[in-house]
């Protein structure tokens, strides 16, 4: 679909990082933007920033894991702007899980699935029927990750499992939309190709009480800056992809009706080939041995 002035884009997880970058790009293209995020203060600041730049903005505090809140977001969007043409199910969290999988707290998994998987599904169910019924061109972008979407990083296995689910969900969505001859497309986004400066590392700041940890962490949470400092101390430089480049990839992918929003990367390509080769050869996943398990 062609992004043009007057269309409406809805972005979850829009108060910072990739979500805010996408909202900025859509606003620059003349779209009206609906920002949804669980963090009220940051959401209001993001909305004020976009309005100061002349954008038409509506913001709503939403926990995407709560179905009724996402349904209310859809109703609010249609009441405010009369439609939705682009839906970006982008909200995501890390789990805060430690140790081996059999040592994880169930609430770490429940919280990650609540936001990363159920949040995407809630968005699809709340918006897609109206988008299809409207008969106008539209597009859905679901945010996955190379961690899980391509191959899992075992030290972040909970997150990886949820992001693998987003890929399969979006593939299924694509097939369903084609079967219905809908004028709505679908894409799965793999932000990158390098690390990104987002709030994902500090997801725990917004962890709801219903998914509270049952026991104290053995180690304190590490911020992105602390992780980067540790990498540099170990002699490893870390490359970062500006979130604006991710937003451009999304806008260009929507215009081209491209399903795989996967930036070119030899690292990702090696992972894809290794995993595919393992499956085709019915061989054990030796490619996982390249990851650090401790």
MODANOR-V219777 format. One line per field, one symbol per residue. ss: DSSP state (@ for helix, = for strand, . for the rest). phi: phi as a letter, one per 30 degrees, with the letter a starting at -180 (. if undefined). burial: + if it has 9 or more other C-alpha atoms within 8 Angstrom, else -. Layout:
# MODANOR-V219777
ss=???
phi=???
burial=???
This chain:
# MODANOR-V219777
ss=.......=====....@@@@@@@@@@@@...======..@@@@@@@@@@@@@....=====.....@@@@@@@@@@@@@@@....====...........@@@..@@@@@@@@@@@.@@@@@@@@@@@@@@@@@...======..@@@@.=..@@@@@@@@@@@@@@@@@@@@@@@@@@....=======....=...@@@@@@@@..@@@............@@@@@@@@@@......=..@@@@@@@@@@@@@@...===...@@@@@@@@@@@@@@@.....@@@@@....
phi=.ddbejdbccbcicdahdeddddddddddjddbccbadcddddddddddddddjdcbbbbdbcddcedddddddddddddcilbcbbcdceabdcidbidedcddedddddddeddcdddddddddceedddddiceaacccdcaddjdcaddedbddedddddddddddeddeddddddhdcccbbcccdkdcdbcbdedceedcddedbdddbdddbddcddddddddddddicdccbcdddddddeddddddchcdddbddaddddddddddddddddhcdddddddcdcc
burial=+-+---+++++++++++++++++++++-+++++++++++--++++++--++---+++++++++++-+-+++-++--++--+-+++++++++++++-+------++-++++++++++++++-++--+++--++---+-+++++++++++++++++-++++++++++++--+--++--+----++++++++++++-+++---+++---+---+---------------++--++--------+-++-++++++-+++-++--+++----++-++-++--+---------+------
